[in-house]
Amino acid sequence: MASPRKIVNVGLIGCGEVAQVIHIPTLNNLNEYFRITYLCDVSQQALAHCATKVARGPPGTSPPKLTKNAAELCSSPDVDIVFVINATEYHVLHAILALQHDKLAFVEKPMAMNLRDVDLIRDAERKSKGTVMVGYMRRYATAFLDAVEEIGGMEQITYARVRDIIGKNAFFVDQSGTFPKKFDDYDEADSRDLKARNENLVEEGLRKDLGVPVTKESAVMWTLLGNLGSHDLSLMREALGMPKAVLGCSLDASKVWNVLFQYPGFVCSYESGIDEIPRFDAHVEVYSKTKQVRVQYDTPYVKGLPVTMTIWENVEGGLQERVVRKTYEDPYTLEMKALHGLAVEGRPVKTTVEDAARDLEVNQMVMRAGRSQFEG
């Protein structure tokens, strides 16, 4: 008989929408891998609501402890992994706090929005017995891993496209069956601190690192690249490597924004936007003379929707089209299994601090190329 799997204790910093719709349900479903032992948020009502959503463990298991103090959660012996899933403005602060207590920190993307903060996390991880895993769940999809192998077998890539044009998240969240709630019982001091941290992230990331003017438009574009864009550009990096340059871009966040990346021997087009159409068109597509490979994603807010790989190729002079869906196991579940392997067996993961730092590098290339669009 196989020995029982080790259950890892998890503390969540952030009880907002992503915790309610994604992380708590996923961790509940993986109750042979994880147990939620601590919740932290600035809203007492959010804490109370999320506590009711956490699945109870075996008889005698205590319900999760609740706190508004992140340091209390990070220092607790009842927590092995700290989930940093709150506002982007606190990702670095709380990841470092977890590392200072030698915890494994699972940090939602974007990990960091400027060079200063990347260096701070690097330094904290170097001094810690803990480590960081960044939450790029799309890169753990089985279809994407299969596609990377297919792309690697192409003789010569001639063109690539990364697209993420989607309806507003609320449309999908409202149909998720998780019934999330939003609360506003936080202190005014918390609101002021969030605003100040946001202004600092933008100032550091744009003006100080890049010399890009800080305007309403540049700040919105920078935020979108770090959040929605991190999904797509991270996929692009793993499938194709780092781009050499940006040939051109149109960075109007009120429309669809476009970037043309130069790779050796081909270009990759990145197009993204958020509109009022209730559909989710997110895919990576790579072309060669004889083969075309696409990985198609659907919204992660509705569990069980498949990620598929489609291949078109020339087979003996004729067109062959194959749609491959090996599993309905969603990327978040696969990502959490990788996290468990890291925590229990020390298995390496690909979404590290250094990996996330490359995303920041790509975002910087884009904003440098579009600097003139925010001047004058």
Buried (B, 14 or more C-beta within 10 A) or exposed (E): EEEEEEBBBBBBBBBBBBBBBBBBBBBBBBBEBBBBBBBBBBBEBBBBBBBEBBEEBEEEEEEBBBBBEBBBBBBBEBBBBBBBBBBBBBBBBBBBBBBBBEBBBBBBBBBBBBBBBBEBBBEBBEEBEBBBBBBBBBBBBBBBBBBBEBBEEBEEBBBBBBBBBBBEBEBBBEEBEBEBEEBEEBEEEEEEBBEEBBEBBBBBBBEBBBEBBBBEBBBBBBBBBBBBBBBBBBBBBBBBEEBEEBBEBEBBBEEBBBBBBBBEEBBBBBBBBBEEEEEBBBBBBBBBEEBBBBBBBBBBBBBEBBBBBBBBBEEEEEEEEEEBEBEEBBBBBBBBBBBBBBBBEEEEBEBBBEBBBBBBBBBBBBBBBBBEBBEE
